[in-house]
Amino acid sequence: MDSVVQLLRNAFCCVKDLHLFPSTVLYDVSYTAFLNLPTPLNKTTPLEIAIAITQFYAFVSVSMSGYRLMTDGGTKKLRRIEKLLQNQSKVKKNADDTVQDLVMERLEKEKESARLDRFVGALVMSIGLAFFWLVGNSFHVTETDWIGGLPALILALSVMEIALLPLLYYMVMDAVGLLGKAAVMEYLAKILRKCKNGVPSVILTDESFSILLQKGWNPFWAGKSAVDDDETAEEKKLLAEASSIVSELESWTQDKDKGAMKAKIQETASRLETDAVT
């Protein structure tokens, strides 16, 4: 829905900027006279009302998206991760060093991700709020001093441009990360081709472990999960996650059925070789 509205908004703005279809109702203010808007709002054309509606949609949806990312994906998730890190000692008593390292590394990454989401959410929300002045501009409100006038519009546009800069940077970094992941896949595929007695634990990191699993590693704390205030329940979930990792690692390193384990390793190597180039 957001993409459709954005496409419509851009199309309407192009029509207005290029002054297309000049002899149509799009520019006839008589069709908006029934609104009885005060001066200078009464200069608003049907086309500008259409633009304003799509801008108001962006004002609401983008602002709410940024707020949810900043709170649910940022602050609340960060609080949960910090609680889990405090309970990490429980894992040490029930798992080996490899499992401890995997859990700790993933928790630390999720912690940094939550902090980043909080910052990105603030940027997105600021862009959404700036659409309020664009709506006002479409209705010619910025020709008055009701919401700060033209200087306020310029400031809102400046805020949007400034907020977009770091967002573009993170987009580039995401693309670089995907290229790096492809290189890791190729590296793992070469190692797996040489494995005869299981996957060596020395190559197991959060990233490599997630790549080995066909559906990836998605622990219960991943994503925008809600904070569970029941610490006992959180501890049980953490221990269950550690047990699940132990079982999964055994199937890669010391499965009793050596033939099945080797077949699984070679099948995974083939999958990684394909995924690395697609």
WOCOR-V760480 format. One record per pair of residues at least 4 apart in sequence whose ideal C-beta (glycine too) atoms are under 6 Angstrom apart, sorted by the first residue. I is the first residue (numbers start at 1). J is the second residue. D is the distance in whole Angstrom. If there is no record, write none. Layout:
i=I j=J d=D
i=I j=J d=D
//
This chain:
i=2 j=61 d=6
i=5 j=54 d=5
i=5 j=57 d=5
i=8 j=54 d=5
i=9 j=54 d=4
i=12 j=50 d=5
i=12 j=51 d=5
i=14 j=18 d=6
i=15 j=20 d=5
i=16 j=47 d=6
i=21 j=26 d=6
i=25 j=31 d=5
i=25 j=46 d=6
i=26 j=46 d=6
i=26 j=47 d=4
i=27 j=45 d=5
i=29 j=45 d=6
i=31 j=46 d=5
i=32 j=44 d=6
i=37 j=41 d=4
i=37 j=42 d=5
i=40 j=140 d=5
i=40 j=143 d=5
i=41 j=139 d=5
i=41 j=140 d=5
i=43 j=140 d=5
i=44 j=48 d=5
i=44 j=49 d=6
i=44 j=139 d=5
i=44 j=140 d=6
i=48 j=138 d=5
i=51 j=138 d=5
i=52 j=135 d=5
i=52 j=138 d=4
i=52 j=139 d=6
i=55 j=131 d=5
i=55 j=134 d=5
i=55 j=135 d=5
i=56 j=135 d=5
i=57 j=61 d=6
i=58 j=62 d=5
i=58 j=131 d=5
i=59 j=128 d=6
i=59 j=131 d=4
i=59 j=132 d=5
i=62 j=127 d=6
i=62 j=128 d=3
i=63 j=125 d=5
i=63 j=128 d=3
i=63 j=129 d=5
i=65 j=124 d=6
i=66 j=121 d=5
i=66 j=124 d=3
i=66 j=125 d=3
i=66 j=128 d=6
i=67 j=125 d=5
i=68 j=72 d=5
i=69 j=73 d=5
i=69 j=117 d=5
i=69 j=121 d=3
i=70 j=74 d=5
i=70 j=118 d=5
i=70 j=121 d=3
i=70 j=122 d=5
i=71 j=75 d=5
i=71 j=76 d=6
i=72 j=76 d=5
i=72 j=224 d=5
i=73 j=77 d=6
i=73 j=117 d=4
i=73 j=224 d=5
i=74 j=114 d=5
i=74 j=117 d=4
i=74 j=118 d=3
i=74 j=121 d=5
i=75 j=118 d=6
i=76 j=227 d=5
i=77 j=114 d=4
i=78 j=114 d=4
i=79 j=227 d=6
i=80 j=227 d=5
i=81 j=107 d=6
i=81 j=110 d=5
i=81 j=111 d=5
i=81 j=114 d=6
i=84 j=107 d=6
i=84 j=221 d=6
i=85 j=107 d=6
i=87 j=235 d=5
i=87 j=238 d=6
i=90 j=235 d=5
i=91 j=95 d=5
i=91 j=100 d=6
i=91 j=103 d=6
i=91 j=242 d=5
i=92 j=100 d=6
i=94 j=239 d=6
i=95 j=99 d=4
i=95 j=100 d=6
i=95 j=242 d=5
i=98 j=201 d=5
i=98 j=204 d=6
i=99 j=242 d=5
i=99 j=245 d=5
i=99 j=246 d=6
i=101 j=105 d=6
i=102 j=206 d=6
i=102 j=209 d=6
i=105 j=206 d=4
i=106 j=206 d=5
i=116 j=120 d=6
i=117 j=121 d=6
i=123 j=163 d=4
i=123 j=167 d=6
i=126 j=159 d=6
i=126 j=163 d=5
i=127 j=160 d=5
i=127 j=163 d=5
i=130 j=156 d=4
i=130 j=159 d=5
i=130 j=160 d=5
i=133 j=152 d=6
i=133 j=153 d=5
i=133 j=156 d=4
i=136 j=141 d=4
i=136 j=142 d=5
i=136 j=147 d=5
i=137 j=142 d=5
i=137 j=153 d=5
i=141 j=146 d=6
i=141 j=147 d=6
i=142 j=149 d=6
i=142 j=150 d=5
i=142 j=153 d=5
i=145 j=149 d=5
i=147 j=152 d=6
i=148 j=152 d=2
i=164 j=168 d=6
i=182 j=276 d=5
i=185 j=272 d=4
i=185 j=275 d=6
i=185 j=276 d=4
i=186 j=276 d=5
i=188 j=208 d=6
i=188 j=272 d=6
i=189 j=269 d=5
i=189 j=272 d=4
i=189 j=273 d=5
i=192 j=265 d=5
i=192 j=269 d=4
i=193 j=269 d=5
i=195 j=199 d=6
i=195 j=265 d=5
i=198 j=253 d=4
i=199 j=252 d=4
i=199 j=253 d=6
i=203 j=208 d=6
i=204 j=208 d=6
i=204 j=209 d=5
i=209 j=217 d=6
i=210 j=216 d=5
i=210 j=217 d=4
i=213 j=217 d=5
i=218 j=222 d=5
i=219 j=241 d=5
i=220 j=237 d=5
i=220 j=241 d=6
i=221 j=225 d=6
i=228 j=233 d=5
i=228 j=234 d=5
i=249 j=253 d=6
i=250 j=254 d=6
i=251 j=255 d=5
i=255 j=261 d=4
//
